[in-house]
């Protein structure tokens, strides 16, 4: 019983982390498109968002690995 709950929770964590990463990347692309041609530097916005996207991907990978180990 507890084992299936843990696997379900890890699946939720994995999909949420992937969703956060996708939203961050979409936000970076949107800011880049909006700032194109204005001469503004978007590094202050893009760098933290990219860091959060990478960290979210790391969490998703970790949750996926742990989920597969729990299933097998």
Secondary structure as GFF3:
##gff-version 3
##sequence-region A 1 72
A	DSSP	alpha_helix	2	35	.	.	.	ID=ss1
A	DSSP	alpha_helix	43	71	.	.	.	ID=ss2
###
